[in-house]
Amino acid sequence: MNNSRNIYITSLHMQHGGVEKVIASLANMFVEFDYNVEILCTYNLGPMAYPLNSAVKITYLTENAPNRDAFKAAVKSKNPFSILSEGLKAFKTLRLKKESMIQAIKSIESGTIISTRNEHSVLLSKYGHKNVHKIAQLHHDHNFDEGLIKDFKYHYQNIDDFLLLTPGLTEEVQEIMMPTNKHTHCSTMPNFIDVASPNQMAMKQKQVIAAGRLHADKGFDRLLDIWALFVEAHPDYQLKIYGDGPLRNDLIDKAAKLQITSTVSFPGNIDNTDLITEMGSSVAYALTSISEGFGLVLIEAMSQYTPVIAYDVRASPSAIITDGVDGYLIKENDAQSFADKLALLATDDTMRDTMSRNAQKTSQKYTKEYIQNSWLALIENHSVKKELR
């Protein structure tokens, strides 16, 4: 039987994260159009961070969970038994991580599989059934990483559609793949937001917001440097950095060294609905990532009439923000210019009001209603082509 309306989406876990938020939104969207959706999730790390339609099936592929922290602690303790024990656990977990996904992919003989990580895309290309529509996504900037480039060239040969987040990334990857892969079709598919825009702008509080995993890639240490400059003239403002991660204590220590502890808070992870409300109450959303594939949080903030300020790193920010219209693009590492633009949004109510309304208009290009037709066409057109063969 040809189960062409079955869609499988791969995931590492379903905790807090931009990719995981996209997976949940995508699964919910397909269910609304009567597709049978199953998330193939490697790790069960606890309750899901984002709401899923009850019709979405989630299958956990392994009972194991990463023991990275335990292994680091064992190494630090210099206890040979602990190092060996945790090392064996880590080896088994990594082996099962790969083997369980291979088995899941092999067991599917029709329908569509959407891989959301490069490692999954490589496995999908190698082990995916010939009758399966094989879609690969890349949720970050490839940044010309040698390993990724090698995979694009030589290990995506059986991927039918490779979806990139911005036109610029699509052009780059097409050029990279062209000499060695004539089968895979590259196209641009932005992520979409699944939040409602309010009918009117919320009252702005004296606060700036940022959110994401507290990891080096997000550059929150750079944001603290910016805030130290800004808060000298605006001590009545608060910076709220939502999220959790390995650098939490380091960032708290840095805030203390910069003597800005009283104006910075790290509330951790909160429900996405509450985060959206906080975005709407802020005068600006600040993004200081080192690398950014697609700034979904930028669009969420813009949907709540909140202007965004971002370092102009490769790929994402310039694809979303029109400088001086709905936000600001700042030359990377120019902390003073970043702080100056924050000050402008904090003090010029008329300008901020105009920019806020422009931001909300921009966000409408990334709503589910706007993007879903591209997804549906991709799935349905492939099914038609298969029937005509």
C-alpha positions in Angstrom: 0.0 0.0 0.0 1.3 3.5 -0.9 0.9 5.6 2.2 1.7 8.9 0.4 0.0 11.0 3.1 2.4 9.8 5.8 5.0 12.3 6.8 7.9 11.5 9.2 10.0 14.2 10.7 13.3 13.5 12.4 14.4 15.1 15.7 17.2 14.7 18.2 14.9 15.7 21.1 11.8 17.9 21.7 13.1 20.2 24.5 13.6 23.9 24.2 15.3 25.0 21.0 14.6 26.8 17.7 14.7 23.6 15.6 12.4 21.8 18.0 9.9 24.7 17.9 9.9 24.5 14.1 9.4 20.7 14.1 6.4 21.1 16.4 4.9 23.8 14.2 5.5 21.9 11.1 3.9 18.7 12.5 0.9 20.6 13.7 0.5 22.3 10.3 0.6 19.0 8.3 -2.0 17.4 10.6 -4.4 20.3 9.9 -4.3 19.2 6.3 -5.1 15.6 7.1 -1.6 14.2 6.8 -0.5 11.4 9.1 2.5 12.8 11.0 5.1 11.0 13.1 8.1 12.5 14.7 11.1 10.1 14.9 12.8 11.4 18.0 16.1 10.0 19.2 16.0 11.1 22.9 13.2 11.3 25.4 14.5 14.1 27.7 11.2 14.8 29.4 8.0 16.7 28.7 7.9 18.4 25.3 8.6 22.1 25.3 6.2 23.0 22.6 2.5 22.0 22.2 1.7 19.2 19.7 -1.6 18.4 18.2 -2.9 15.1 19.7 -3.0 13.6 16.2 0.8 13.9 15.9 2.5 10.6 16.8 5.9 10.8 18.5 8.2 7.8 18.5 11.2 7.7 20.8 14.0 5.6 19.1 16.1 4.9 22.2 15.8 4.9 26.0 19.3 6.2 26.4 20.1 9.8 27.0 23.4 11.7 26.5 25.7 11.6 29.5 28.1 14.4 28.5 28.0 16.2 31.8 28.5 12.9 33.8 31.5 12.0 31.6 33.0 15.5 32.0 32.6 15.1 35.8 34.2 11.7 35.7 37.2 13.0 33.8 37.5 15.9 36.2 37.4 13.5 39.2 40.3 11.5 37.7 38.6 8.4 38.9 39.5 5.6 36.4 36.4 3.5 37.2 34.0 6.4 36.7 35.8 7.5 33.5 35.6 3.9 32.1 31.9 3.5 33.1 30.8 6.9 31.7 32.9 6.4 28.6 31.2 3.1 27.8 27.8 4.7 28.4 28.7 7.5 26.0 29.9 5.1 23.4 26.7 3.0 23.6 24.5 6.1 23.5 26.3 7.4 20.4 26.1 4.0 18.7 22.3 3.7 19.4 21.8 7.3 18.3 22.9 6.4 14.8 21.7 2.8 14.6 18.2 3.6 15.8 17.7 6.3 13.2 19.0 4.0 10.5 16.5 1.3 11.5 13.6 3.9 11.6 14.5 5.2 8.1 14.9 1.7 6.7 11.4 0.6 8.0 9.6 3.3 6.0 8.8 2.3 2.4 6.6 5.2 1.3 5.4 8.7 2.1 7.8 11.6 3.0 10.7 11.8 5.4 11.9 15.3 6.5 15.3 15.2 8.1 16.1 18.2 10.3 19.8 17.7 10.9 22.8 17.1 8.6 23.6 13.8 10.2 20.0 12.6 9.6 20.1 13.8 6.0 23.2 11.7 5.3 21.5 8.7 6.8 18.3 9.4 4.8 20.2 9.6 1.6 22.0 6.4 2.3 19.2 4.3 3.7 16.0 5.9 2.6 13.7 3.7 0.4 13.5 4.6 -3.3 9.8 5.2 -3.0 10.1 7.7 -0.1 10.2 11.4 -0.8 13.4 12.4 0.9 13.6 16.1 2.1 16.6 17.5 3.9 16.6 20.7 5.9 19.6 22.7 7.2 18.6 24.9 10.2 21.8 26.8 10.4 24.4 28.6 8.3 26.8 26.1 6.7 29.5 28.8 7.0 31.6 26.8 4.4 32.4 24.1 7.1 34.5 21.5 5.4 32.6 18.6 6.8 29.2 20.0 5.7 30.5 20.8 2.3 31.8 17.3 1.8 28.4 15.9 2.9 26.5 18.2 0.5 28.8 17.1 -2.4 29.0 13.4 -1.8 26.5 12.2 0.8 23.2 13.8 -0.3 23.0 12.0 -3.7 19.6 10.5 -3.0 18.0 13.5 -1.3 15.2 14.7 -3.5 14.7 18.2 -2.0 17.2 20.2 0.1 15.6 23.1 1.8 17.6 26.2 2.8 16.4 29.0 5.0 17.4 32.0 2.9 17.9 32.7 -0.9 21.6 33.4 -0.3 22.2 30.0 1.4 20.3 28.3 -1.4 22.5 29.9 -4.1 25.7 29.0 -2.3 24.6 25.4 -1.7 23.4 24.9 -5.3 26.8 26.0 -6.5 28.6 23.7 -4.1 26.5 20.7 -5.1 26.2 21.3 -8.9 29.4 19.5 -10.1 28.7 16.2 -8.1 25.0 16.0 -7.5 22.5 16.4 -10.4 19.6 14.8 -8.5 18.9 17.0 -5.5 16.8 20.1 -6.0 17.7 23.0 -3.7 15.1 25.6 -2.8 14.4 28.3 -0.2 11.9 27.4 2.6 11.9 29.9 5.4 10.7 28.8 8.8 7.3 30.2 9.9 5.9 31.6 13.1 2.7 30.1 14.6 1.8 33.0 16.9 -1.0 35.5 16.5 -0.2 39.2 16.0 -2.1 41.3 18.5 -4.6 43.8 17.1 -2.7 46.6 18.7 0.7 47.3 20.2 1.2 46.5 23.8 2.4 49.1 26.3 6.2 49.1 26.2 8.1 48.6 29.4 11.6 49.8 30.0 13.2 46.5 29.0 15.1 44.8 26.2 14.8 41.1 25.6 16.9 38.3 24.2 16.3 34.6 24.1 18.1 31.4 23.2 20.3 28.6 24.5 23.1 30.0 26.7 25.8 28.8 24.4 28.8 30.4 22.8 27.1 30.5 19.4 24.5 32.9 20.7 27.0 35.5 21.7 25.3 36.6 24.9 28.6 37.7 26.3 28.7 40.3 23.5 25.2 41.5 24.5 26.4 42.0 28.1 29.2 44.3 26.8 26.7 46.3 24.8 24.4 46.5 27.8 27.2 47.9 30.0 27.5 50.8 27.5 23.8 51.3 27.2 22.9 51.2 30.8 25.3 54.0 31.8 22.9 56.5 30.4 19.7 54.4 31.0 20.0 52.8 34.4 16.2 52.4 34.7 16.1 49.8 31.9 16.3 46.0 32.3 17.8 43.4 30.1 16.1 40.0 30.2 17.9 37.0 28.7 15.6 34.0 28.5 16.9 30.4 28.0 19.3 28.0 29.7 22.5 26.3 28.8 26.2 25.6 29.8 27.3 29.3 29.9 24.6 30.4 32.4 27.1 30.8 35.4 29.8 32.3 33.2 27.3 35.0 31.9 26.1 35.7 35.5 29.8 36.1 36.5 30.5 38.4 33.6 27.4 40.6 34.4 28.8 40.9 38.0 32.3 41.9 36.7 30.7 44.6 34.4 28.7 45.8 37.5 25.4 45.5 35.6 23.8 42.7 37.8 21.0 44.9 39.0 19.9 45.6 35.4 20.3 42.1 33.9 18.3 38.9 34.7 18.4 35.3 33.4 14.9 33.9 34.1 15.7 30.6 32.3 13.2 28.8 30.0 9.6 29.9 30.1 6.5 28.9 28.2 6.6 30.2 24.6 3.3 32.0 25.1 4.8 33.9 28.1 7.9 34.6 26.0 5.9 36.1 23.2 4.1 38.4 25.8 7.5 39.5 27.1 8.6 40.3 23.5 5.5 42.5 23.0 6.3 44.5 26.2 9.9 45.2 25.2 11.2 48.3 23.4 13.6 46.0 21.4 14.8 42.5 20.8 18.6 42.1 20.7 20.4 39.4 18.7 24.1 39.1 19.0 24.7 35.5 17.7 28.0 34.5 16.2 26.2 32.6 13.6 22.5 32.4 12.7 20.8 30.2 10.1 17.3 31.8 10.5 16.4 34.1 13.4 12.9 32.8 14.1 12.9 34.8 17.4 13.4 37.9 15.4 10.2 37.3 13.5 8.3 36.4 16.6 9.4 39.7 18.2 8.5 41.6 15.1 5.0 40.0 15.1 4.5 41.6 18.5 5.3 45.1 17.2 8.9 45.0 18.6 11.8 46.3 16.6 14.9 44.1 16.4 18.6 44.9 16.5 21.1 42.4 15.3 24.7 42.0 14.5 24.9 41.6 10.7 26.3 38.1 10.7 26.2 35.8 7.7 22.9 34.6 6.2 19.9 35.3 8.4 19.6 38.9 9.9 19.9 40.7 6.6 17.4 38.4 5.0 14.8 39.4 7.6 15.6 43.0 8.7 15.5 46.1 6.5 18.0 48.4 8.2 16.4 51.5 9.6 12.9 50.4 8.6 11.8 47.5 10.9 15.0 47.2 12.9 18.8 47.8 12.8 21.7 45.8 11.3 24.9 46.5 13.2 28.4 45.8 11.9 29.7 42.8 13.8 31.4 43.6 17.2 30.6 47.3 17.0 29.2 47.4 20.5 29.0 51.1 20.7 26.8 51.4 17.6 24.6 48.6 18.9 24.2 50.5 22.2 23.5 53.7 20.4 20.6 52.2 18.4 19.2 50.7 21.6 19.3 54.2 23.1 17.5 55.6 20.1 14.7 53.1 20.4 14.5 53.8 24.2 14.2 57.6 23.8 12.5 58.3 20.5 8.9 57.2 21.0 7.7 58.4 17.6 10.5 56.7 15.6 10.0 53.5 17.7 6.3 53.5 17.1 6.8 53.7 13.3 9.5 51.0 13.3 7.3 48.8 15.5 4.5 48.9 13.0 6.9 48.2 10.1 8.3 45.2 12.1 4.8 43.8 12.5 4.2 44.1 8.7 7.4 42.4 7.9 6.5 39.5 10.2 3.4 38.7 8.1 5.7 37.3 5.3 6.6 34.5 7.7 3.2 33.4 9.0 2.0 29.8 8.8 -0.7 30.9 6.4 1.9 32.5 4.1 4.5 29.7 4.1 2.2 26.6 4.3 1.3 26.7 0.6 4.9 26.2 -0.3 5.2 23.2 1.9 2.0 21.6 0.6 3.0 22.2 -3.0 6.4 20.6 -2.4 4.7 17.4 -0.9 1.9 17.2 -3.4 3.9 17.9 -6.5 6.3 15.2 -5.7 3.4 12.7 -5.3 2.0 13.7 -8.7 5.4 13.3 -10.3 5.7 9.8 -8.8 2.2 8.8 -10.2 3.2 10.0 -13.7 6.4 7.9 -13.8 
